[in-house]
């Protein structure tokens, strides 16, 4: 439960990081001149790209550019334009650094140092670690329920939210997977999959927040709660993917859902007197601080660590703690129900 609240914050924060079409860097005349020259000659200063070498009829001299790339780079869709943008950006930033100027954004992105074609290597690594933490949490939750706690005569668990948490675990892992892919290579497809999986997971966590805080156990009542929210998120995702990837609208949707969850869990933590409520408070407070951290957008330190990477780093211990709370809640509810049965 605390896990849902915390990850909801991060999903909301992911929604806030929209990509802008124009930035100070790509409007810089020197950058634009470098880009134009690179696309004509295939070179940035002494560095030349094999797939930027074209004949007079526009065909690459040594065959299709994608046949020239190493296998591990081909799927990332690096082409002449993207390579020119990246190396012109680095060249321009080196000149700006010599003049004592701060980094600026290019095409809506801070200037990151790529590693083996990966655009934001630190965020990718931290997203992968979060994915591992989510898998570990879900697996330990599964083992606790089916191998350590008592089961009903029909071999089902006593915990009323078992099935909902299994879905939650799968959606959380899916969200972190596409986060890692998006930070590896930001193209149209990975961007849509990242935003879609984040907002789908966020809405699902709101459903779980309502069901748990109001202790909704009747299946019909659960359907009544979930159906309108599922219909809403389906419509929203279809709108983003097939009509317009509206970052402003997506930001508002994520913020409203995130704030609603924060209020639900904050009130529930006060009123429920759960034996593990301290863990919940730590996770909720950590999530709130991470949201405040997102206000301070700054260029990546040494081209690698930005505010998004720091937020991903914060989720690692908090996600572990929140899964611990979920297991405590499962054990607490199970033992209470076993006593009632006896």
VENTAUR-V255563 format. One record per pair of residues at least 24 apart in sequence whose C-alpha atoms are under 7 Angstrom apart, sorted by the first residue. I is the first residue (numbers start at 1). GAP is how many residues later the second one is. Records with the same first field share a line. If there is no record, write none. Layout:
# VENTAUR-V255563
I->GAP, GAP
This chain:
# VENTAUR-V255563
1->325
2->278, 281, 282, 320, 323
3->316, 319, 320
4->201
5->256, 257, 279
6->277, 278, 281
8->194, 197, 250
9->249, 278, 282
11->187, 188, 191
12->242, 243, 246
13->278
15->180, 235, 236, 239
16->235
18->229
19->89
20->87, 88
21->86, 87
22->85, 86
23->82, 83, 84, 85
24->80, 81, 82
25->79, 80, 81
26->80, 81
31->57, 58, 61
34->54
35->49, 50, 53
38->46
39->41, 42, 45
44->43, 44
51->29
52->28
73->44
76->109
103->196
110->189, 190
111->192
112->188, 191, 192
113->190, 191
118->66, 67
119->64, 65, 66
120->63, 64, 184
121->63
122->182, 183, 187
123->60, 186, 189
124->56, 59, 60
126->186, 187
127->49, 52, 53, 185
128->49, 52
130->46, 186
131->42, 45, 46
133->183, 186, 187
134->35, 38, 39
135->38
137->183, 186
138->31
141->186
158->176, 179
159->171, 174, 175
160->57
171->30
172->29
175->26
192->49
196->41
199->55
200->33
203->26, 30
206->51, 55
209->52
213->51, 55
276->49, 52
279->42, 43, 46
280->42, 45
283->35, 39
